[in-house]
């Protein structure tokens, strides 16, 4: 298990815990559309990270790429929430930093996995 694997799961989990109460305060017209999509995207991201953690080396990359795609969707949903004034600027900044940090970790993990599989192929 890599250091990234140990750090990334709690970060994703904590981002869900932090965001869920914020969604409760979204205006009704956005709570069940954008709000639900944010939480569902975060939960799907958590699923992909767990799947990557337990996948064989060859399959990790698939789950990590899916996680990157979910992070990109999440970036836009959070930005949309800010633009619709569902999130404060401060909350938007915090969540954006969290998403970027998680993205760096996913990218690093994906790179490490690729390098590891190349080394094992050359042996």
N, C-alpha and C positions, 0 to 999 in steps of 0.2 A: 504494500500500500504506500503510495507516495504522499508526501507532505501536502500536496495540493488536494488530494482526495479527502484528507482529514479536515482541511479548512473549508472546503467549498460547501459541503453538505450543511454544516451549521449556518453558514452565511445565507444560503438559499432559504433554509428553514426560518431563520430570524427575519429575513425580508418579508416572508409571508406573515409572520406574527406582527410585524410592524405595520404592514399595509392593510391587513384585514380590518382593524378598527377605523382606519381612515375611510374605507369604502362605505361603512355604515352611515357616514355623514355626507355622502354624495347626494346631490339632489335626486329625487325619485326618478326623474326622466333619464338619468345617467347611471344610477345605481345598478339596475338590472341589465344594462347593456355593457357599457364600458367597465363598470366595477366588477361585474361577474367575469368578463373576459380577462381582466387583470389577474384576478385570483385564480381562474382556471389555467391561465398561461403560467403563472408561478407554480402551481401544483404540477402541471405537465413538465416544467423545467426540473422540479424536484424528482419526478419520476425518471426523467432522462439521465440525471446525474446518478441516481441509485442504480439504474440499469447499466450505465457505463462502469460504475464501480465494480459490479459483479460480472461483467461481460468478459469473455475471453479477449485476448490481445487484439485479434483480428476484427472483432465486432465493436470494440470501444469507440473507434473513430466514427462509426455511424451514429451512436448515441450522442457523442460530443458535438458533431455537426448539427444534429437536431437541437441540442441545447443552445448552440450559437444562434440558430434561426429563431428560437423562442425568445432569446434575449433581445434580438433585434425587434421583434414584435412588441415585446414588453417596453422597450425604449419609446416606441411610438405611442403606445397606449398611455404611458405615464406623461409624455409630453402633451398629448391630447387632453388628459385630465387637467393639467396645468393651464392650458389654453382655454379650457371651458370653465376655469375657476373652481374646479372641484378639489384641487390641491393647491396649497400655498406655494409660493416660490421656495420657501425654506424646505418644505416637504419634498418638492420636486428635485431640488438640489441634492438632498440626502439620498433619495431613491436613485437618482441618476448616478451618483457616486457608487452606490451599492451595485447597481447593474454593471457599471464599467469595471469594478473590481472583480465581480464574478466572471465577467467576460474575459478579463486578462487571465484568470485562473483556468477557465475552460480552454482558452487558446494555448496556454502553457502546457496543460495536460495533454491536449491534442498533439502538440509538437513533440512532447516527451514520448507519447505513444507511437508516433510515426518513426521517430529516431530509434526507439527500442525495437520496432518490428523490422526496420531496415538492417539493424545490427544482427538480429536473429536470422534474417534471410541470407546474409553474407557469410554466415558460419557454415 
